[in-house]
């Protein structure tokens, strides 16, 4: 398989699984509320551009996705849980995705 075919295959990857916002951990629901209200966010990196290097999310222009930390109880660092939301402005995301394994997999958040 050539390099072009590999990139083409990656670009066709889409997030298949969904999760209801109400089914997410309480901390993820709190983070989602902060996103909609524009913060303030507890971590400096919250709201930074997510580059989608893994290409697990639909391909969009740079700057479309932003990442936000979902607090992990008892974690000494930011932990592995994140919400990645896409849309402009960030307070009105078109789609949000939840990961609890530091970007190895995503589930699209539905209302």
C-alpha positions as CSV (number, residue, x, y, z in Angstrom):
1,X,0.0,0.0,0.0
2,X,1.5,3.3,-1.0
3,X,1.7,6.4,1.1
4,X,-1.2,8.1,-0.7
5,X,-3.5,5.1,0.0
6,X,-2.6,5.2,3.7
7,X,-3.6,8.9,4.0
8,X,-6.7,8.3,2.0
9,X,-7.8,5.5,4.3
10,X,-7.1,7.6,7.4
11,X,-9.2,10.4,6.1
12,X,-12.2,8.2,5.7
13,X,-12.1,7.2,9.4
14,X,-15.2,8.4,11.3
15,X,-16.3,8.2,14.9
16,X,-18.8,5.4,15.1
17,X,-19.7,5.3,18.8
18,X,-21.9,7.9,20.5
19,X,-22.5,8.6,24.1
20,X,-25.2,10.7,25.7
21,X,-24.0,13.8,27.5
22,X,-26.0,12.6,30.6
23,X,-24.2,9.3,30.5
24,X,-20.7,10.9,30.7
25,X,-19.0,11.3,34.1
26,X,-20.1,14.3,36.1
27,X,-16.8,16.0,35.5
28,X,-17.3,15.8,31.7
29,X,-20.8,17.3,32.0
30,X,-19.2,20.2,34.1
31,X,-16.5,20.7,31.4
32,X,-19.2,20.7,28.7
33,X,-21.1,23.4,30.6
34,X,-17.9,25.5,30.9
35,X,-17.3,25.2,27.1
36,X,-20.8,26.5,26.4
37,X,-20.3,29.4,28.8
38,X,-16.8,30.2,27.6
39,X,-15.1,29.3,30.9
40,X,-13.2,30.0,33.1
41,X,-11.3,26.8,32.7
42,X,-9.3,25.1,35.4
43,X,-6.3,24.2,33.2
44,X,-4.1,26.5,31.1
45,X,-4.3,24.2,28.1
46,X,-8.1,24.1,28.0
47,X,-9.3,25.7,24.8
48,X,-6.1,25.1,22.9
49,X,-6.2,23.9,19.3
50,X,-6.5,20.1,18.9
51,X,-4.7,19.1,15.8
52,X,-6.3,15.7,15.2
53,X,-2.9,14.1,14.4
54,X,-4.4,10.7,14.9
55,X,-7.1,11.5,12.3
56,X,-9.7,9.7,14.3
57,X,-12.1,12.7,14.1
58,X,-13.6,14.0,10.8
59,X,-11.0,16.0,8.9
60,X,-11.5,19.8,9.4
61,X,-9.3,22.9,8.9
62,X,-6.7,23.6,11.6
63,X,-8.2,25.6,14.5
64,X,-11.7,23.9,14.1
65,X,-11.2,21.6,17.1
66,X,-10.3,22.7,20.6
67,X,-9.5,20.4,23.5
68,X,-10.6,20.6,27.2
69,X,-9.5,18.6,30.2
70,X,-12.1,16.5,32.0
71,X,-11.0,16.3,35.6
72,X,-10.0,12.8,36.8
73,X,-10.6,12.3,40.5
74,X,-7.4,11.6,42.4
75,X,-5.2,12.3,39.3
76,X,-2.0,14.3,40.0
77,X,-1.9,15.6,36.5
78,X,-4.5,16.4,33.8
79,X,-5.3,12.7,33.4
80,X,-6.4,11.0,30.2
81,X,-10.0,12.3,29.9
82,X,-10.8,15.1,27.4
83,X,-13.6,16.7,25.5
84,X,-12.7,17.8,22.0
85,X,-15.2,20.1,20.4
86,X,-15.4,21.6,16.9
87,X,-17.0,24.7,15.7
88,X,-16.7,28.4,15.5
89,X,-17.2,30.1,17.9
90,X,-16.0,27.5,20.4
91,X,-19.0,28.3,22.7
92,X,-21.3,27.0,20.1
93,X,-19.7,23.7,19.1
94,X,-21.1,21.8,16.1
95,X,-19.8,18.5,17.6
96,X,-18.1,17.3,20.7
97,X,-16.2,14.1,21.2
98,X,-15.2,12.4,24.5
99,X,-12.1,10.4,25.1
100,X,-11.1,8.6,28.3
101,X,-7.9,7.2,26.9
102,X,-5.9,10.3,25.8
103,X,-7.0,10.4,22.2
104,X,-6.7,6.6,21.4
105,X,-10.5,6.5,20.8
106,X,-13.4,8.9,20.7
107,X,-17.2,8.8,21.2
108,X,-19.4,11.6,19.7
109,X,-21.4,13.3,22.4
110,X,-25.1,13.5,21.8
111,X,-27.7,15.4,23.7
